[in-house]
Amino acid sequence: MKTWLKCIAITATVAAIAVVAPSTAQAAPYCGITWGSLDKGAGRLSDDPLTNVRAGRHTCYDRLVVDFDGSPAGYTVRYVSAVPAQGTGNPIPLRGGAFLEIALQAPAYDPNTGTPTYTPANPKELVNVSGWRTFRQAASGGSFEGYTTIGLGVRGRLPFRVFTLAGPRDGSRLVIDVAHQW
């Protein structure tokens, strides 16, 4: 075989490998996160009221924690164009490029007495997330007829996960983690 034919064959082979290789390669997920951004929900209606909302920053995500006085409540967490307030349906004003509706199947008051079990100092700013990487604002949407809504403004529509944990003591926690990036 002539030298120039060998060069063409080698060049064609290298070009074919170069074309195929990028299409089969995939980037590793950010911090190993494979959560996605679709609706998440579980559980059922509970009389055990919520008692606190708090937040924390982690290397790969921001975290919102809702504390309950008893067993975990049912929940639905999903991206929406606007988070409706309990009772009125009016949109909760939120900062951010995307909004998570956290719909809890539990009251923020004692169902027997009507006494509030969670009274934030500022319902429009449940936790201070100023300067955080993903969270922009957490606001109360109120509690009505055994249901409570929290609006979470985030930087953009990012992957999130939701799960419950037992404790402390006889209580439980609902945890919402939102990734810093895809």
N, CA, C and O atoms as a DFTB+ gen file, in Angstrom:
728 C
 N C O
     1  1       0.845      -1.168       0.000
     2  2       0.000       0.000       0.000
     3  2       0.886       1.226       0.000
     4  3       1.914       1.264       0.676
     5  1       0.491       2.206      -0.746
     6  2       1.305       3.408      -0.851
     7  2       1.235       4.209       0.443
     8  3       0.249       4.142       1.176
     9  1       2.273       4.953       0.709
    10  2       2.384       5.733       1.935
    11  2       1.239       6.727       2.084
    12  3       0.694       6.881       3.177
    13  1       0.869       7.400       1.001
    14  2      -0.192       8.410       1.103
    15  2      -1.546       7.769       1.398
    16  3      -2.388       8.398       2.038
    17  1      -1.784       6.507       0.939
    18  2      -3.027       5.811       1.265
    19  2      -3.056       5.444       2.749
    20  3      -4.101       5.517       3.396
    21  1      -1.885       5.043       3.284
    22  2      -1.807       4.739       4.714
    23  2      -2.119       5.975       5.537
    24  3      -2.827       5.884       6.541
    25  1      -1.605       7.129       5.132
    26  2      -1.852       8.393       5.844
    27  2      -3.327       8.741       5.820
    28  3      -3.874       9.186       6.830
    29  1      -3.986       8.545       4.674
    30  2      -5.415       8.846       4.566
    31  2      -6.209       7.901       5.461
    32  3      -7.137       8.338       6.143
    33  1      -5.861       6.606       5.473
    34  2      -6.570       5.628       6.293
    35  2      -6.411       5.945       7.773
    36  3      -7.383       5.868       8.526
    37  1      -5.205       6.300       8.204
    38  2      -4.956       6.656       9.599
    39  2      -5.718       7.928       9.963
    40  3      -6.330       7.998      11.029
    41  1      -5.687       8.927       9.096
    42  2      -6.393      10.183       9.337
    43  2      -7.893       9.949       9.437
    44  3      -8.542      10.530      10.306
    45  1      -8.461       9.116       8.574
    46  2      -9.893       8.817       8.599
    47  2     -10.271       8.090       9.891
    48  3     -11.320       8.364      10.474
    49  1      -9.422       7.168      10.336
    50  2      -9.687       6.444      11.572
    51  2      -9.670       7.380      12.779
    52  3     -10.562       7.318      13.625
    53  1      -8.672       8.235      12.860
    54  2      -8.559       9.200      13.957
    55  2      -9.755      10.152      13.943
    56  3     -10.302      10.466      15.000
    57  1     -10.162      10.611      12.774
    58  2     -11.309      11.515      12.654
    59  2     -12.586      10.821      13.109
    60  3     -13.410      11.441      13.782
    61  1     -12.769       9.558      12.760
    62  2     -13.962       8.818      13.167
    63  2     -14.005       8.661      14.687
    64  3     -15.064       8.805      15.296
    65  1     -12.867       8.371      15.293
    66  2     -12.800       8.249      16.754
    67  2     -13.115       9.583      17.409
    68  3     -13.843       9.628      18.401
    69  1     -12.581      10.662      16.872
    70  2     -12.822      11.991      17.425
    71  2     -14.291      12.379      17.344
    72  3     -14.799      13.048      18.243
    73  1     -14.981      11.973      16.288
    74  2     -16.399      12.296      16.126
    75  2     -17.247      11.467      17.077
    76  3     -18.202      11.990      17.652
    77  1     -16.930      10.198      17.259
    78  2     -17.722       9.306      18.092
    79  2     -17.478       9.553      19.579
    80  3     -18.428       9.535      20.361
    81  1     -16.264       9.777      19.979
    82  2     -15.924       9.867      21.393
    83  2     -16.704      10.931      22.156
    84  3     -17.226      10.620      23.227
    85  1     -16.817      12.182      21.665
    86  2     -17.548      13.169      22.446
    87  2     -19.012      12.818      22.658
    88  3     -19.571      13.155      23.702
    89  1     -19.650      12.155      21.706
    90  2     -21.068      11.858      21.859
    91  2     -21.308      10.763      22.891
    92  3     -22.409      10.675      23.436
    93  1     -20.322       9.933      23.173
    94  2     -20.511       8.880      24.158
    95  2     -20.045       9.298      25.546
    96  3     -20.398       8.648      26.530
    97  1     -19.266      10.360      25.647
    98  2     -18.785      10.821      26.945
    99  2     -19.867      11.639      27.632
   100  3     -20.581      12.398      26.976
   101  1     -19.995      11.493      28.947
   102  2     -20.957      12.264      29.716
   103  2     -20.249      12.868      30.912
   104  3     -19.371      12.256      31.521
   105  1     -20.657      14.087      31.230
   106  2     -20.069      14.751      32.389
   107  2     -20.582      14.097      33.667
   108  3     -21.725      13.645      33.726
   109  1     -19.741      14.050      34.671
   110  2     -20.150      13.516      35.965
   111  2     -21.141      14.483      36.611
   112  3     -21.004      15.694      36.435
   113  1     -22.139      13.987      37.354
   114  2     -23.085      14.890      37.994
   115  2     -22.392      15.742      39.060
   116  3     -21.440      15.299      39.703
   117  1     -22.878      16.958      39.234
   118  2     -22.339      17.885      40.223
   119  2     -22.445      17.258      41.612
   120  3     -23.545      16.923      42.053
   121  1     -21.339      17.099      42.294
   122  2     -21.277      16.517      43.648
   123  2     -21.956      15.155      43.734
   124  3     -22.342      14.726      44.821
   125  1     -22.107      14.475      42.610
   126  2     -22.787      13.182      42.616
   127  2     -24.296      13.284      42.733
   128  3     -24.972      12.271      42.908
   129  1     -24.834      14.491      42.640
   130  2     -26.280      14.721      42.801
   131  2     -27.022      14.255      41.555
   132  3     -26.686      14.647      40.438
   133  1     -28.030      13.417      41.756
   134  2     -28.867      12.915      40.660
   135  2     -30.348      13.076      41.006
   136  3     -31.164      12.251      40.596
   137  1     -30.709      14.126      41.756
   138  2     -32.060      14.270      42.299
   139  2     -33.126      14.622      41.287
   140  3     -34.210      14.039      41.327
   141  1     -32.871      15.539      40.391
   142  2     -33.895      16.002      39.461
   143  2     -34.733      17.127      40.055
   144  3     -34.546      17.512      41.209
   145  1     -35.665      17.654      39.247
   146  2     -36.455      18.803      39.694
   147  2     -37.957      18.568      39.582
   148  3     -38.733      19.523      39.575
   149  1     -38.374      17.309      39.495
   150  2     -39.797      16.996      39.417
   151  2     -40.444      17.022      40.796
   152  3     -39.749      16.980      41.812
   153  1     -41.786      17.092      40.835
   154  2     -42.555      17.129      42.082
   155  2     -42.196      15.946      42.979
   156  3     -41.917      14.844      42.508
   157  1     -42.211      16.209      44.281
   158  2     -41.964      15.156      45.259
   159  2     -43.025      15.251      46.351
   160  3     -43.368      16.347      46.794
   161  1     -43.538      14.120      46.779
   162  2     -44.560      14.130      47.815
   163  2     -44.685      12.778      48.477
   164  3     -44.316      11.752      47.904
   165  1     -45.211      12.787      49.693
   166  2     -45.421      11.556      50.447
   167  2     -46.244      11.880      51.689
   168  3     -46.492      13.044      52.006
   169  1     -46.655      10.837      52.375
   170  2     -47.300      10.994      53.669
   171  2     -48.782      11.324      53.586
   172  3     -49.419      11.234      52.536
   173  1     -49.293      11.710      54.743
   174  2     -50.716      11.995      54.858
   175  2     -50.937      13.105      55.877
   176  3     -49.998      13.548      56.537
   177  1     -52.176      13.546      56.001
   178  2     -52.550      14.605      56.931
   179  2     -52.183      14.217      58.358
   180  3     -52.391      13.078      58.776
   181  1     -51.633      15.181      59.102
   182  2     -51.209      14.940      60.485
   183  2     -51.729      16.049      61.389
   184  3     -51.812      17.207      60.980
   185  1     -52.076      15.689      62.611
   186  2     -52.450      16.690      63.617
   187  2     -51.235      17.222      64.363
   188  3     -51.347      18.173      65.137
   189  1     -50.067      16.609      64.133
   190  2     -48.849      17.040      64.809
   191  2     -48.338      18.307      64.139
   192  3     -47.902      18.262      62.988
   193  1     -48.385      19.438      64.842
   194  2     -48.085      20.728      64.210
   195  2     -46.599      20.980      63.989
   196  3     -45.736      20.374      64.623
   197  1     -46.335      21.907      63.055
   198  2     -44.954      22.318      62.861
   199  2     -44.575      23.310      63.954
   200  3     -45.416      24.064      64.443
   201  1     -43.308      23.299      64.327
   202  2     -42.838      24.113      65.452
   203  2     -41.699      25.053      65.091
   204  3     -41.420      25.997      65.830
   205  1     -41.032      24.808      63.958
   206  2     -39.887      25.654      63.617
   207  2     -39.501      25.440      62.152
   208  3     -39.779      24.395      61.565
   209  1     -38.855      26.454      61.581
   210  2     -38.251      26.363      60.257
   211  2     -36.840      26.910      60.398
   212  3     -36.634      27.983      60.964
   213  1     -35.869      26.165      59.880
   214  2     -34.474      26.593      59.958
   215  2     -33.763      26.202      58.681
   216  3     -34.301      25.444      57.874
   217  1     -32.566      26.708      58.493
   218  2     -31.846      26.438      57.252
   219  2     -30.354      26.307      57.513
   220  3     -29.836      26.775      58.527
   221  1     -29.674      25.655      56.568
   222  2     -28.232      25.487      56.665
   223  2     -27.595      25.432      55.286
   224  3     -28.230      25.054      54.301
   225  1     -26.340      25.815      55.241
   226  2     -25.570      25.774      53.988
   227  2     -24.624      24.597      54.014
   228  3     -23.980      24.321      55.026
   229  1     -24.545      23.908      52.893
   230  2     -23.646      22.773      52.744
   231  2     -22.796      22.993      51.492
   232  3     -23.061      23.906      50.710
   233  1     -21.793      22.170      51.308
   234  2     -20.871      22.318      50.188
   235  2     -21.584      22.265      48.844
   236  3     -21.263      23.048      47.949
   237  1     -22.539      21.363      48.684
   238  2     -23.169      21.133      47.387
   239  2     -24.616      21.612      47.297
   240  3     -25.191      21.623      46.208
   241  1     -25.213      22.007      48.420
   242  2     -26.622      22.390      48.422
   243  2     -26.948      23.271      49.626
   244  3     -26.199      23.329      50.601
   245  1     -28.101      23.962      49.528
   246  2     -28.674      24.676      50.666
   247  2     -29.805      23.808      51.206
   248  3     -30.462      23.097      50.445
   249  1     -30.035      23.863      52.518
   250  2     -31.006      22.974      53.168
   251  2     -32.019      23.771      53.976
   252  3     -31.655      24.686      54.714
   253  1     -33.297      23.418      53.833
   254  2     -34.374      23.955      54.658
   255  2     -34.923      22.801      55.479
   256  3     -35.163      21.718      54.946
   257  1     -35.125      23.027      56.789
   258  2     -35.626      21.998      57.689
   259  2     -36.881      22.520      58.377
   260  3     -36.885      23.620      58.930
   261  1     -37.943      21.722      58.339
   262  2     -39.190      22.048      59.021
   263  2     -39.350      21.041      60.153
   264  3     -39.380      19.833      59.919
   265  1     -39.454      21.546      61.387
   266  2     -39.591      20.696      62.571
   267  2     -41.064      20.499      62.917
   268  3     -41.861      21.431      62.809
   269  1     -41.425      19.271      63.336
   270  2     -42.782      18.935      63.755
   271  2     -42.773      18.395      65.172
   272  3     -41.798      17.782      65.607
   273  1     -43.857      18.624      65.886
   274  2     -44.032      18.100      67.233
   275  2     -44.755      16.762      67.130
   276  3     -45.940      16.665      67.449
   277  1     -44.053      15.748      66.691
   278  2     -44.640      14.426      66.511
   279  2     -44.221      13.822      65.192
   280  3     -43.159      14.136      64.654
   281  1     -45.074      12.945      64.676
   282  2     -44.741      12.227      63.444
   283  2     -44.688      13.181      62.256
   284  3     -45.317      14.239      62.277
   285  1     -43.935      12.806      61.216
   286  2     -43.817      13.700      60.060
   287  2     -45.149      13.843      59.330
   288  3     -45.928      12.894      59.233
   289  1     -45.385      15.017      58.835
   290  2     -46.605      15.304      58.081
   291  2     -46.414      14.922      56.618
   292  3     -45.292      14.761      56.137
   293  1     -47.527      14.783      55.935
   294  2     -47.466      14.607      54.496
   295  2     -47.014      15.912      53.857
   296  3     -47.114      16.979      54.462
   297  1     -46.521      15.818      52.643
   298  2     -46.006      17.012      51.972
   299  2     -46.061      16.835      50.467
   300  3     -46.099      15.720      49.947
   301  1     -46.064      17.968      49.787
   302  2     -45.812      18.047      48.349
   303  2     -44.856      19.208      48.159
   304  3     -45.114      20.309      48.646
   305  1     -43.762      18.979      47.462
   306  2     -42.792      20.030      47.157
   307  2     -42.632      20.043      45.639
   308  3     -42.328      19.022      45.023
   309  1     -42.845      21.236      45.042
   310  2     -42.791      21.316      43.584
   311  2     -42.492      22.736      43.135
   312  3     -42.765      23.709      43.838
   313  1     -41.920      22.820      41.935
   314  2     -41.706      24.125      41.325
   315  2     -43.030      24.628      40.763
   316  3     -43.774      23.881      40.128
   317  1     -43.310      25.906      41.006
   318  2     -44.531      26.550      40.521
   319  2     -44.176      27.945      40.006
   320  3     -43.106      28.472      40.311
   321  1     -45.069      28.532      39.233
   322  2     -44.832      29.894      38.747
   323  2     -45.078      30.915      39.848
   324  3     -44.489      31.996      39.834
   325  1     -45.947      30.583      40.806
   326  2     -46.206      31.433      41.976
   327  2     -46.712      30.532      43.093
   328  3     -47.486      29.607      42.844
   329  1     -46.275      30.798      44.331
   330  2     -46.701      29.995      45.478
   331  2     -47.947      30.641      46.076
   332  3     -47.893      31.794      46.503
   333  1     -49.082      29.911      46.115
   334  2     -50.311      30.494      46.661
   335  2     -50.354      30.428      48.187
   336  3     -49.933      29.439      48.787
   337  1     -50.864      31.486      48.803
   338  2     -51.035      31.530      50.256
   339  2     -52.249      30.690      50.653
   340  3     -53.205      30.567      49.886
   341  1     -52.204      30.117      51.848
   342  2     -53.331      29.354      52.371
   343  2     -54.531      30.272      52.582
   344  3     -54.383      31.426      52.984
   345  1     -55.713      29.744      52.305
   346  2     -56.948      30.489      52.564
   347  2     -57.342      31.453      51.459
   348  3     -58.515      31.509      51.088
   349  1     -56.390      32.218      50.920
   350  2     -56.717      33.219      49.904
   351  2     -56.315      32.807      48.501
   352  3     -56.981      33.169      47.531
   353  1     -55.230      32.052      48.384
   354  2     -54.711      31.695      47.079
   355  2     -53.875      32.792      46.443
   356  3     -53.346      32.617      45.344
   357  1     -53.751      33.935      47.138
   358  2     -52.931      35.036      46.615
   359  2     -51.472      34.607      46.553
   360  3     -51.009      33.881      47.432
   361  1     -50.732      35.048      45.521
   362  2     -49.324      34.664      45.426
   363  2     -48.482      35.277      46.552
   364  3     -48.653      36.440      46.919
   365  1     -47.577      34.465      47.084
   366  2     -46.637      34.934      48.100
   367  2     -45.497      35.635      47.369
   368  3     -44.856      35.011      46.523
   369  1     -45.215      36.907      47.657
   370  2     -44.078      37.567      47.001
   371  2     -42.768      36.898      47.425
   372  3     -42.473      36.788      48.615
   373  1     -41.990      36.456      46.440
   374  2     -40.717      35.774      46.706
   375  2     -39.636      36.290      45.776
   376  3     -39.897      36.621      44.620
   377  1     -38.405      36.356      46.301
   378  2     -37.242      36.661      45.470
   379  2     -36.719      35.356      44.867
   380  3     -36.851      34.288      45.465
   381  1     -36.132      35.455      43.691
   382  2     -35.509      34.297      43.073
   383  2     -35.963      34.103      41.648
   384  3     -36.926      34.720      41.192
   385  1     -35.253      33.233      40.947
   386  2     -35.569      32.916      39.567
   387  2     -36.536      31.753      39.438
   388  3     -37.075      31.517      38.357
   389  1     -36.767      31.013      40.533
   390  2     -37.701      29.886      40.557
   391  2     -38.280      29.775      41.959
   392  3     -37.679      30.236      42.929
   393  1     -39.461      29.153      42.055
   394  2     -40.159      29.090      43.331
   395  2     -40.597      27.663      43.649
   396  3     -41.221      26.990      42.828
   397  1     -40.254      27.217      44.860
   398  2     -40.705      25.920      45.348
   399  2     -41.880      26.138      46.295
   400  3     -41.797      26.908      47.252
   401  1     -42.974      25.443      46.004
   402  2     -44.124      25.422      46.903
   403  2     -43.948      24.229      47.831
   404  3     -43.859      23.088      47.379
   405  1     -43.898      24.500      49.134
   406  2     -43.801      23.444      50.134
   407  2     -45.163      23.393      50.820
   408  3     -45.463      24.200      51.700
   409  1     -45.974      22.437      50.402
   410  2     -47.334      22.285      50.922
   411  2     -47.326      21.176      51.968
   412  3     -47.130      20.004      51.648
   413  1     -47.541      21.564      53.218
   414  2     -47.481      20.629      54.339
   415  2     -48.885      20.226      54.759
   416  3     -49.781      21.065      54.840
   417  1     -49.070      18.961      55.021
   418  2     -50.356      18.463      55.479
   419  2     -50.360      18.424      57.004
   420  3     -50.581      17.383      57.622
   421  1     -50.108      19.593      57.588
   422  2     -50.055      19.752      59.044
   423  2     -50.280      21.217      59.372
   424  3     -49.922      22.089      58.580
   425  1     -50.864      21.500      60.524
   426  2     -51.092      22.888      60.920
   427  2     -49.866      23.514      61.563
   428  3     -48.931      22.821      61.961
   429  1     -49.889      24.839      61.656
   430  2     -48.861      25.573      62.412
   431  2     -49.494      26.074      63.706
   432  3     -49.116      27.116      64.243
   433  1     -50.459      25.312      64.189
   434  2     -51.179      25.644      65.423
   435  2     -51.652      24.341      66.064
   436  3     -51.727      23.306      65.404
   437  1     -51.968      24.404      67.351
   438  2     -52.507      23.251      68.056
   439  2     -53.939      23.040      67.564
   440  3     -54.773      23.930      67.730
   441  1     -54.246      21.889      66.963
   442  2     -55.583      21.691      66.410
   443  2     -56.691      21.660      67.464
   444  3     -57.857      21.871      67.133
   445  1     -56.347      21.402      68.721
   446  2     -57.346      21.358      69.798
   447  2     -57.675      22.740      70.348
   448  3     -58.813      22.998      70.740
   449  1     -56.687      23.626      70.378
   450  2     -56.894      24.942      70.993
   451  2     -56.811      26.101      70.004
   452  3     -57.297      27.196      70.289
   453  1     -56.199      25.866      68.846
   454  2     -55.996      26.944      67.885
   455  2     -54.798      27.819      68.212
   456  3     -54.522      28.781      67.495
   457  1     -54.082      27.499      69.285
   458  2     -52.907      28.263      69.700
   459  2     -51.766      28.026      68.713
   460  3     -51.435      26.877      68.421
   461  1     -51.156      29.104      68.190
   462  2     -50.036      28.929      67.251
   463  2     -48.881      28.140      67.873
   464  3     -48.535      28.348      69.035
   465  1     -48.298      27.248      67.103
   466  2     -47.124      26.490      67.538
   467  2     -45.868      26.987      66.840
   468  3     -44.751      26.648      67.231
   469  1     -46.062      27.793      65.807
   470  2     -44.929      28.396      65.100
   471  2     -45.315      29.815      64.711
   472  3     -46.201      30.036      63.885
   473  1     -44.631      30.765      65.323
   474  2     -44.890      32.180      65.028
   475  2     -43.554      32.842      64.695
   476  3     -42.842      33.303      65.587
   477  1     -43.221      32.885      63.405
   478  2     -41.937      33.489      63.028
   479  2     -41.925      34.983      63.318
   480  3     -42.958      35.649      63.257
   481  1     -40.747      35.498      63.635
   482  2     -40.586      36.935      63.888
   483  2     -40.987      37.734      62.656
   484  3     -41.588      38.801      62.777
   485  1     -40.656      37.223      61.466
   486  2     -41.010      37.883      60.215
   487  2     -41.489      36.814      59.229
   488  3     -40.665      36.091      58.669
   489  1     -42.801      36.700      59.005
   490  2     -43.322      35.665      58.095
   491  2     -42.790      35.779      56.660
   492  3     -42.832      34.803      55.912
   493  1     -42.292      36.956      56.271
   494  2     -41.759      37.131      54.920
   495  2     -40.310      36.682      54.810
   496  3     -39.792      36.515      53.707
   497  1     -39.658      36.488      55.943
   498  2     -38.249      36.044      55.996
   499  2     -38.133      35.018      57.128
   500  3     -37.694      35.353      58.229
   501  1     -38.526      33.768      56.857
   502  2     -38.516      32.745      57.908
   503  2     -37.108      32.471      58.412
   504  3     -36.912      32.210      59.599
   505  1     -36.135      32.528      57.525
   506  2     -34.725      32.335      57.867
   507  2     -33.910      33.352      57.088
   508  3     -34.321      33.790      56.013
   509  1     -32.779      33.722      57.613
   510  2     -31.907      34.668      56.922
   511  2     -31.022      33.905      55.948
   512  3     -30.107      33.189      56.354
   513  1     -31.306      34.064      54.650
   514  2     -30.514      33.385      53.623
   515  2     -29.765      34.396      52.753
   516  3     -29.374      34.092      51.626
   517  1     -29.574      35.578      53.284
   518  2     -28.867      36.632      52.560
   519  2     -27.455      36.167      52.192
   520  3     -26.690      35.736      53.055
   521  1     -27.122      36.259      50.910
   522  2     -25.795      35.880      50.442
   523  2     -25.595      34.397      50.212
   524  3     -24.480      33.972      49.909
   525  1     -26.643      33.594      50.346
   526  2     -26.505      32.153      50.141
   527  2     -26.394      31.845      48.656
   528  3     -26.806      32.640      47.812
   529  1     -25.844      30.707      48.353
   530  2     -25.579      30.342      46.963
   531  2     -26.848      29.997      46.176
   532  3     -26.946      30.346      45.000
   533  1     -27.816      29.324      46.796
   534  2     -29.025      28.888      46.084
   535  2     -30.296      29.537      46.613
   536  3     -31.100      30.035      45.824
   537  1     -30.498      29.545      47.923
   538  2     -31.724      30.120      48.492
   539  2     -31.722      31.635      48.360
   540  3     -30.689      32.285      48.516
   541  1     -32.903      32.189      48.066
   542  2     -33.081      33.643      47.999
   543  2     -34.046      34.135      49.067
   544  3     -33.894      35.251      49.564
   545  1     -35.062      33.304      49.440
   546  2     -36.034      33.713      50.447
   547  2     -36.917      32.531      50.827
   548  3     -37.298      31.726      49.977
   549  1     -37.235      32.438      52.112
   550  2     -38.232      31.481      52.604
   551  2     -39.303      32.297      53.304
   552  3     -39.008      33.064      54.221
   553  1     -40.562      32.131      52.870
   554  2     -41.658      32.929      53.415
   555  2     -42.839      32.045      53.765
   556  3     -43.065      31.006      53.144
   557  1     -43.584      32.474      54.767
   558  2     -44.775      31.747      55.189
   559  2     -45.933      32.063      54.262
   560  3     -46.141      33.210      53.867
   561  1     -46.678      31.032      53.925
   562  2     -47.907      31.190      53.158
   563  2     -49.117      30.955      54.034
   564  3     -50.244      30.875      53.544
   565  1     -48.880      30.843      55.346
   566  2     -49.976      30.682      56.285
   567  2     -50.360      29.238      56.537
   568  3     -49.849      28.308      55.912
   569  1     -51.282      29.087      57.479
   570  2     -51.783      27.786      57.872
   571  2     -53.298      27.897      57.975
   572  3     -53.809      28.800      58.637
   573  1     -54.019      26.990      57.326
   574  2     -55.471      27.076      57.259
   575  2     -56.059      25.677      57.161
   576  3     -55.677      24.892      56.293
   577  1     -56.990      25.374      58.056
   578  2     -57.698      24.097      58.071
   579  2     -56.765      22.892      58.014
   580  3     -57.017      21.936      57.281
   581  1     -55.691      22.945      58.792
   582  2     -54.782      21.818      58.908
   583  2     -53.693      21.734      57.867
   584  3     -52.919      20.777      57.865
   585  1     -53.611      22.713      56.979
   586  2     -52.577      22.729      55.947
   587  2     -51.729      23.982      56.107
   588  3     -52.232      25.035      56.495
   589  1     -50.431      23.863      55.804
   590  2     -49.502      24.981      55.925
   591  2     -48.678      25.062      54.639
   592  3     -48.290      24.044      54.066
   593  1     -48.424      26.289      54.202
   594  2     -47.621      26.495      52.993
   595  2     -46.399      27.337      53.315
   596  3     -46.473      28.309      54.067
   597  1     -45.274      26.945      52.734
   598  2     -44.040      27.727      52.790
   599  2     -43.587      27.937      51.351
   600  3     -43.570      26.996      50.558
   601  1     -43.224      29.165      51.017
   602  2     -42.671      29.467      49.704
   603  2     -41.161      29.587      49.814
   604  3     -40.648      30.257      50.711
   605  1     -40.456      28.943      48.910
   606  2     -38.997      28.993      48.913
   607  2     -38.523      29.531      47.568
   608  3     -38.637      28.856      46.544
   609  1     -37.992      30.746      47.579
   610  2     -37.417      31.335      46.378
   611  2     -35.980      30.874      46.234
   612  3     -35.192      30.970      47.174
   613  1     -35.636      30.369      45.044
   614  2     -34.285      29.877      44.777
   615  2     -33.724      30.556      43.524
   616  3     -34.462      31.168      42.752
   617  1     -32.441      30.439      43.343
   618  2     -31.732      31.105      42.244
   619  2     -32.293      30.720      40.884
   620  3     -32.445      31.580      40.016
   621  1     -32.601      29.455      40.684
   622  2     -33.119      28.933      39.416
   623  2     -33.715      27.568      39.661
   624  3     -33.653      27.050      40.776
   625  1     -34.293      26.983      38.633
   626  2     -34.886      25.649      38.771
   627  2     -33.758      24.627      38.834
   628  3     -33.206      24.224      37.811
   629  1     -33.432      24.223      40.040
   630  2     -32.299      23.340      40.310
   631  2     -32.794      22.016      40.894
   632  3     -33.925      21.944      41.376
   633  1     -31.970      20.974      40.860
   634  2     -32.361      19.693      41.452
   635  2     -32.608      19.841      42.952
   636  3     -31.945      20.621      43.635
   637  1     -33.586      19.065      43.448
   638  2     -33.840      19.065      44.888
   639  2     -34.274      17.677      45.336
   640  3     -34.729      16.854      44.542
   641  1     -34.118      17.448      46.633
   642  2     -34.595      16.204      47.236
   643  2     -35.351      16.562      48.501
   644  3     -35.154      17.629      49.082
   645  1     -36.221      15.651      48.919
   646  2     -37.031      15.846      50.117
   647  2     -37.069      14.524      50.871
   648  3     -37.265      13.466      50.274
   649  1     -36.880      14.591      52.187
   650  2     -36.978      13.385      53.000
   651  2     -37.321      13.763      54.435
   652  3     -37.215      14.928      54.818
   653  1     -37.733      12.778      55.226
   654  2     -38.065      13.014      56.637
   655  2     -37.060      12.295      57.525
   656  3     -36.469      11.284      57.148
   657  1     -36.891      12.853      58.713
   658  2     -36.018      12.266      59.727
   659  2     -36.751      12.241      61.059
   660  3     -37.550      13.131      61.349
   661  1     -36.485      11.238      61.857
   662  2     -37.040      11.169      63.208
   663  2     -36.231      12.068      64.128
   664  3     -35.043      12.300      63.905
   665  1     -36.895      12.574      65.175
   666  2     -36.218      13.348      66.206
   667  2     -36.152      14.817      65.878
   668  3     -36.567      15.219      64.791
   669  1     -35.658      15.611      66.753
   670  2     -35.194      15.214      68.084
   671  2     -36.356      14.818      69.006
   672  3     -37.502      15.211      68.790
   673  1     -36.045      14.064      69.993
   674  2     -37.007      13.522      70.945
   675  2     -38.165      12.842      70.217
   676  3     -37.928      11.966      69.385
   677  1     -39.395      13.218      70.503
   678  2     -40.566      12.592      69.878
   679  2     -40.982      13.279      68.577
   680  3     -41.979      12.903      67.960
   681  1     -40.219      14.277      68.169
   682  2     -40.567      15.036      66.977
   683  2     -40.037      14.412      65.701
   684  3     -39.529      13.291      65.700
   685  1     -40.164      15.159      64.618
   686  2     -39.654      14.726      63.321
   687  2     -39.305      15.966      62.506
   688  3     -39.621      17.092      62.889
   689  1     -38.646      15.733      61.375
   690  2     -38.202      16.844      60.522
   691  2     -38.453      16.511      59.065
   692  3     -38.302      15.369      58.631
   693  1     -38.836      17.526      58.327
   694  2     -38.904      17.432      56.867
   695  2     -37.712      18.222      56.347
   696  3     -37.513      19.376      56.725
   697  1     -36.919      17.595      55.477
   698  2     -35.694      18.205      54.962
   699  2     -35.838      18.423      53.464
   700  3     -36.202      17.507      52.727
   701  1     -35.548      19.651      53.014
   702  2     -35.555      19.993      51.593
   703  2     -34.163      20.497      51.246
   704  3     -33.736      21.538      51.747
   705  1     -33.451      19.765      50.389
   706  2     -32.129      20.169      49.916
   707  2     -32.246      20.616      48.460
   708  3     -32.833      19.913      47.638
   709  1     -31.689      21.782      48.144
   710  2     -31.680      22.275      46.766
   711  2     -30.211      22.444      46.352
   712  3     -29.446      23.156      47.003
   713  1     -29.839      21.780      45.267
   714  2     -28.450      21.780      44.795
   715  2     -28.023      23.170      44.342
   716  3     -28.851      23.987      43.939
   717  1     -26.721      23.427      44.414
   718  2     -26.173      24.699      43.946
   719  2     -26.160      24.791      42.427
   720  3     -26.204      25.888      41.871
   721  1     -26.101      23.651      41.756
   722  2     -26.092      23.637      40.286
   723  2     -26.459      22.250      39.805
   724  3     -26.561      21.318      40.602
   725  1     -26.657      22.110      38.507
   726  2     -26.984      20.808      37.906
   727  2     -25.756      19.953      37.827
   728  3     -25.822      18.820      37.351
